[in-house]
Each structure stands twice: as C-alpha cells, then as structure tokens.
Amino acid sequence: MNKPLIIDYYSDILCVWAWITQRRIEEVNLSLKGKVEFHYHYVDIFGDTHTKMLEQWQAKGGYEGFAKHVQQSASGYGSAPVNPKIWTEVRPVTSANAHLILKAIELSYDREKSIEIALKLREAFFVDALDIGKLDVLYDLVADNDLDHTLIDAHVQAGSAIAALMHDHQQCKQQNLKGSPSYVIDGGRQILYGNVGYRVLHANIDELAKKPQEEASWC
C-alpha cells in the first residue's frame, strides 16, 4: 500500500484566507481519503498585529479598514462566517500564543488533536469573536475541549513548544514561503500559495498523489 502524500500546510491562525481554506482542506481529505496527509505548521503573519496595522494598514483605515477588508474577503464564502466584532472591537495583539498552544497540544497528544483544536481556535475567533491572542482565553478553550492544562503547560514551560514553533518559522524562511496559507506538497516538489480554489488544489494534489511510475507528473 502506498504511503499518503504529505502536505505541509502553513498558515496563521488569524488569517482570514486560512479560515476560508478550511472547508477546502476538509473536502480534499474526504475526496482523497487515505491518499493525503496534512501536517499543520504555523507562519508568522500576525505575530505583531499592532506593527502590521501601522505599517500596512495605517493609510487604509487602520484596524477599521482591515476589518472591512476581512469582511469583504469572506463575504462570498458561506462556510467561513466572520463576526463583525473582529478587528473592530476584538483585536488580538499576536497569533503567536495560539500557535504556541497548538504546538504544545501536538507534543502532548498528537498531530490530529492539534489540527482539531486549530479549527476550534479559528472558530473561537472568527465566529465567537474571542481574543485568542490571550493565554487565559486559550487555556479556557483548552479546558472546554477536555484537554489536560497541566500537560500542555509543561511543554510551554519547558520550552519544547516554542522550539517546535521556531522550527516552523525556520522552515518558512528556508522554503521562501510568501505567507498564509501555503501548501508545500511532497517535500517541496510543489508549493501553492494564497486563495487557491478547491478544484485547483484538488487537481494538483490528486496528480501528485497518483505517483506515476512511467512518466513525470504534469504538475
């Protein structure tokens, strides 16, 4: 039996395009069940949101302008609802704490549990407008999902969670990833970036998953 095609998926938990993409990933998993395996990694896009707003959005309305951009970006996607409070009233100062907790969950449990909670955190922000930049909010969500706070915090305190997160950031630099979301397919054989439509995503992944023996992939 062939091993599944590994897709290293890099995103920022606060990125609206990663929120929109979530449904596409779910569909790929269903359509190509057993043929693909997503590994989640985290890229620093909203590590310092205050500076991001000053440098990239100050001339375009600051937080209010960015909030409008997020609303407009998600407006055509019914599977990616966006609470009007985010970036207007609820302004996480960083995505790094959420990424840190997700790495600690992966170390404490496994990759699948971390992926499951990543979706919970995205829903907590985009749907429920919770400030997932705050550790107390994150630990409340950990408790709500019946995870062991002590076990997770041990990886945070020991430094193993931040080490895993820094490894992700180093990989981003080495592979010259442009942002969130990015798909590194088959060990870098192909990289897709940004708002990639489902059909394009499925076609590229399916072609590589076939692993033709007698001819090169057309991707």
Helices and strands as residue ranges (DSSP letters): E 5-11, H 16-31, E 36-42, H 49-52, I 53-57, G 58-60, H 62-74, H 96-108, H 111-126, H 135-144, H 149-158, H 160-174, E 182-185, E 190-193, H 198-210
